[in-house]
Amino acid sequence: MRFMMMRAENFFILRRKPVEGYDISFLITNFHTEQMYKHKLVDFVIHFMEEIDKEISEMKLSVNARARIVAEEFLKNVSRGFPGFLPERQEQPWVLLRI
């Protein structure tokens, strides 16, 4: 995102600072529709949205896969009693005091 915002002038319709509540926003003016091909402009926006959606889906799958691996390892260690994580249990001598 930051990469694109730093180069907003190269992406003529991309706003340098997005609208509040959004990460990315486009500003398409009458000038843009007169200077550019309208169908190319629409194709760009649609393609951009599809690519962003695809990347977000891939990131979600990656995070879920990593979380599954971590959970499996954690549960393996829980079932073995956390070897290496907990100190060896030592019996403490009890001292009884009579007062």
C-alpha positions in Angstrom: 0.0 0.0 0.0 2.7 2.4 1.0 4.6 1.7 -2.2 1.5 2.7 -4.3 0.8 5.8 -2.2 4.4 7.0 -2.6 4.0 6.7 -6.4 0.4 8.1 -6.6 1.3 10.5 -9.4 2.3 7.5 -11.6 -1.1 6.0 -11.0 -3.2 8.9 -12.2 -6.4 7.9 -10.6 -5.0 6.8 -7.2 -5.4 9.2 -4.4 -2.2 10.0 -2.4 -4.2 9.9 0.8 -7.2 7.5 0.9 -10.7 8.6 2.0 -11.2 8.1 5.7 -12.1 4.6 6.6 -10.5 3.0 3.5 -6.9 1.8 2.7 -7.0 2.7 -1.0 -9.2 5.1 -2.9 -9.3 6.3 -6.5 -10.3 9.7 -7.8 -11.6 9.6 -11.3 -12.5 13.0 -12.6 -14.0 14.3 -15.8 -10.5 15.1 -17.0 -9.5 11.4 -16.6 -12.5 10.2 -18.6 -11.8 12.7 -21.4 -8.0 12.0 -21.6 -8.2 8.2 -21.1 -10.1 5.5 -22.7 -13.2 4.8 -20.5 -13.2 1.1 -21.1 -9.5 0.9 -20.2 -10.1 2.8 -17.1 -12.9 0.5 -16.1 -10.8 -2.6 -16.9 -8.0 -1.3 -14.8 -10.2 -0.7 -11.7 -11.8 -4.2 -12.1 -8.5 -5.9 -12.6 -7.0 -4.0 -9.6 -9.9 -5.1 -7.4 -9.6 -8.7 -8.6 -5.8 -8.8 -7.9 -6.2 -7.3 -4.4 -9.0 -9.8 -3.6 -6.8 -12.6 -4.8 -3.8 -11.5 -2.7 -6.0 -11.1 0.4 -7.4 -14.6 -0.1 -3.9 -16.0 -0.5 -2.7 -14.2 2.7 -5.7 -15.6 4.6 -4.9 -19.1 3.5 -1.3 -18.7 4.4 -2.1 -17.4 7.9 -4.6 -20.3 8.4 -2.0 -22.9 7.3 0.7 -21.4 9.6 -1.8 -21.3 12.5 -2.8 -24.9 11.9 0.9 -26.0 12.0 1.5 -24.0 15.2 -1.6 -25.5 16.9 -0.6 -29.0 16.0 2.9 -28.5 17.5 1.4 -27.0 20.6 -1.0 -29.8 21.1 1.7 -32.4 20.6 3.7 -30.7 23.4 0.6 -30.5 25.6 0.0 -34.2 25.2 3.6 -35.0 26.1 3.5 -32.8 29.2 5.5 -29.9 27.8 9.0 -31.6 27.7 11.6 -28.9 27.9 9.1 -26.2 28.8 8.5 -27.0 32.5 11.2 -27.6 35.1 11.4 -31.0 36.6 9.0 -31.5 39.5 10.8 -31.7 42.7 9.3 -32.8 46.0 9.6 -30.1 48.6 10.4 -31.1 52.1 7.6 -29.9 54.4 8.5 -28.4 57.7 5.9 -28.5 60.4 6.2 -25.9 63.1 4.5 -26.3 66.5 3.7 -23.1 68.3 
